[in-house]
Every structure is written in C-alpha cells, then in structure tokens.
Amino acid sequence: MVIPPAQWRIRTDWNTVCARSSGRRHYHAARQQAARARRDQVFELLLRHGWDNFGVCAKIARELHVHRCTIVRDRQTLLREMD
C-alpha cells in the first residue's frame, strides 16, 4: 500500500500508531528468526562443503533457494560471531 505524501500530514489516532508499531515489531522479529534459522543451515553446510572452497556460497545458495549474496553475508556474520 502506497500512501500519498499529502496523507502523511493527517493525524493518526494512538491505537493505529500502536497497531502499526506492533505489526512492524512482529514483522522484523519474524525476519530475524528466519535469518537465524538460515544461518544455522548455512553453518552446517559450510562445515560439510568447506568454508573457503571455490563456489561454495553459490552451491549453498542454490540448495537453500536464496541469492548468493545472502550466503556471503551470512558467512561473514558467522565468521564475525566466531571471533
């Protein structure tokens, strides 16, 4: 849903503000939980296929049906967490 700029000036009642905030918190929490679960899978696959083997990120991305860049970022996060 796209809100025209003119409607941003309209005052919103407190219940609507709270409901939107709650929805955002729920949405972000669900995304973070999915990312943590995916990183667990990535960790297991990296242990199986090797951390530095050529093409391992692309192989894992195909297996998990996500973009290669997502796996690269997950791998970087895992490496930072291990330090």
GROMACS elastic network, one bead per residue, 0.5 to 0.9 nm:
[ bonds ]
;  ai    aj funct       b0    kb
    3     6     6  0.82430   500
    3     7     6  0.65605   500
    3     8     6  0.74587   500
    4     7     6  0.56336   500
    4     8     6  0.72574   500
    5     8     6  0.54478   500
    5     9     6  0.77091   500
    6     9     6  0.60160   500
    6    10     6  0.77212   500
    7    10     6  0.53602   500
    7    11     6  0.87700   500
    8    11     6  0.79070   500
   12    15     6  0.84028   500
   12    16     6  0.65946   500
   12    17     6  0.67024   500
   13    16     6  0.55717   500
   13    17     6  0.64771   500
   13    18     6  0.89124   500
   14    18     6  0.61536   500
   14    19     6  0.85580   500
   15    18     6  0.51261   500
   15    19     6  0.60902   500
   15    20     6  0.86211   500
   16    19     6  0.50139   500
   16    20     6  0.61162   500
   16    21     6  0.84923   500
   17    20     6  0.52919   500
   17    21     6  0.61870   500
   17    22     6  0.86235   500
   18    21     6  0.50516   500
   18    22     6  0.60622   500
   18    23     6  0.85266   500
   19    22     6  0.50847   500
   19    23     6  0.61318   500
   19    24     6  0.86631   500
   20    23     6  0.50163   500
   20    24     6  0.62032   500
   20    25     6  0.86502   500
   21    24     6  0.51251   500
   21    25     6  0.62240   500
   21    26     6  0.86198   500
   22    25     6  0.51069   500
   22    26     6  0.61492   500
   22    27     6  0.85643   500
   23    26     6  0.51127   500
   23    27     6  0.60717   500
   23    28     6  0.85745   500
   24    27     6  0.50588   500
   24    28     6  0.60571   500
   24    29     6  0.84159   500
   25    28     6  0.52692   500
   25    29     6  0.59983   500
   25    30     6  0.85457   500
   26    29     6  0.51331   500
   26    30     6  0.61487   500
   26    31     6  0.86684   500
   27    30     6  0.52317   500
   27    31     6  0.63096   500
   27    32     6  0.87236   500
   28    31     6  0.50574   500
   28    32     6  0.61208   500
   28    33     6  0.85465   500
   29    32     6  0.50882   500
   29    33     6  0.60991   500
   29    34     6  0.85910   500
   30    33     6  0.51040   500
   30    34     6  0.61907   500
   30    35     6  0.86134   500
   31    34     6  0.50993   500
   31    35     6  0.61502   500
   31    36     6  0.86696   500
   32    35     6  0.50053   500
   32    36     6  0.61869   500
   32    37     6  0.86462   500
   33    36     6  0.51252   500
   33    37     6  0.62543   500
   33    38     6  0.85974   500
   34    37     6  0.51151   500
   34    38     6  0.60908   500
   34    39     6  0.85679   500
   35    38     6  0.50102   500
   35    39     6  0.60685   500
   35    40     6  0.86142   500
   35    74     6  0.84535   500
   36    39     6  0.50639   500
   36    40     6  0.62982   500
   36    41     6  0.87884   500
   37    40     6  0.51362   500
   37    41     6  0.64991   500
   37    42     6  0.87269   500
   38    41     6  0.50599   500
   38    42     6  0.61071   500
   38    43     6  0.85739   500
   38    64     6  0.83097   500
   38    74     6  0.83264   500
   39    43     6  0.59703   500
   39    44     6  0.85641   500
   39    71     6  0.83172   500
   39    74     6  0.59738   500
   39    75     6  0.78847   500
   39    77     6  0.86239   500
   39    78     6  0.75471   500
   40    43     6  0.51274   500
   40    44     6  0.63947   500
   40    45     6  0.87265   500
   41    44     6  0.51975   500
   41    45     6  0.62064   500
   41    46     6  0.85407   500
   41    64     6  0.85609   500
   42    45     6  0.50631   500
   42    46     6  0.59463   500
   42    47     6  0.85200   500
   42    60     6  0.71676   500
   42    61     6  0.89024   500
   42    64     6  0.85849   500
   42    71     6  0.72233   500
   42    74     6  0.73437   500
   42    75     6  0.74428   500
   42    78     6  0.89901   500
   43    46     6  0.50808   500
   43    47     6  0.62221   500
   43    48     6  0.86630   500
   43    74     6  0.86658   500
   43    75     6  0.76723   500
   43    78     6  0.74406   500
   44    47     6  0.51794   500
   44    48     6  0.63345   500
   44    49     6  0.87523   500
   45    49     6  0.59402   500
   45    50     6  0.78904   500
   45    60     6  0.69200   500
   46    49     6  0.51579   500
   46    50     6  0.50898   500
   46    51     6  0.53034   500
   46    52     6  0.87342   500
   46    56     6  0.76434   500
   46    57     6  0.84388   500
   46    60     6  0.80620   500
   46    75     6  0.83716   500
   47    50     6  0.54501   500
   47    51     6  0.68423   500
   48    51     6  0.87231   500
   49    52     6  0.88498   500
   49    53     6  0.74416   500
   49    56     6  0.67333   500
   49    60     6  0.87473   500
   50    53     6  0.56944   500
   50    56     6  0.72569   500
   51    54     6  0.89825   500
   51    56     6  0.73512   500
   51    57     6  0.86899   500
   51    75     6  0.83564   500
   52    55     6  0.86132   500
   52    56     6  0.73448   500
   53    56     6  0.56384   500
   53    57     6  0.86606   500
   54    57     6  0.80857   500
   54    58     6  0.89713   500
   55    58     6  0.53066   500
   55    59     6  0.61776   500
   55    60     6  0.87102   500
   56    59     6  0.50227   500
   56    60     6  0.61410   500
   56    61     6  0.84770   500
   57    60     6  0.51761   500
   57    61     6  0.60084   500
   57    62     6  0.86179   500
   57    68     6  0.59906   500
   57    69     6  0.81658   500
   57    70     6  0.89045   500
   57    71     6  0.58108   500
   57    72     6  0.62760   500
   57    75     6  0.83831   500
   58    62     6  0.62021   500
   58    63     6  0.86059   500
   58    67     6  0.79991   500
   58    68     6  0.51926   500
   58    69     6  0.85827   500
   58    71     6  0.78251   500
   58    72     6  0.88067   500
   59    62     6  0.52733   500
   59    63     6  0.63220   500
   59    64     6  0.88024   500
   59    68     6  0.83426   500
   60    64     6  0.61350   500
   60    65     6  0.83135   500
   60    66     6  0.85409   500
   60    68     6  0.78835   500
   60    71     6  0.72388   500
   61    64     6  0.51821   500
   61    65     6  0.56743   500
   61    66     6  0.50725   500
   61    67     6  0.57496   500
   61    68     6  0.51286   500
   61    69     6  0.83933   500
   61    70     6  0.77072   500
   61    71     6  0.61530   500
   62    65     6  0.50057   500
   62    66     6  0.65994   500
   62    67     6  0.77389   500
   62    68     6  0.78615   500
   63    66     6  0.80594   500
   64    67     6  0.88025   500
   66    69     6  0.84190   500
   66    70     6  0.67150   500
   66    71     6  0.76741   500
   67    70     6  0.54298   500
   67    71     6  0.70365   500
   68    71     6  0.52687   500
   68    72     6  0.63418   500
   68    73     6  0.88005   500
   69    73     6  0.61685   500
   69    74     6  0.85045   500
   70    73     6  0.52202   500
   70    74     6  0.61448   500
   70    75     6  0.85855   500
   71    75     6  0.59886   500
   71    76     6  0.85141   500
   72    75     6  0.51054   500
   72    76     6  0.62457   500
   72    77     6  0.86742   500
   73    76     6  0.50502   500
   73    77     6  0.61718   500
   73    78     6  0.86020   500
   74    77     6  0.50398   500
   74    78     6  0.61364   500
   74    79     6  0.86057   500
   75    78     6  0.50547   500
   75    79     6  0.61686   500
   75    80     6  0.86538   500
   76    79     6  0.51077   500
   76    80     6  0.62388   500
   76    81     6  0.86431   500
   77    80     6  0.51115   500
   77    81     6  0.61561   500
   77    82     6  0.86863   500
   78    81     6  0.50603   500
   78    82     6  0.62707   500
   78    83     6  0.89618   500
   79    82     6  0.51824   500
   79    83     6  0.66836   500
   80    83     6  0.54289   500
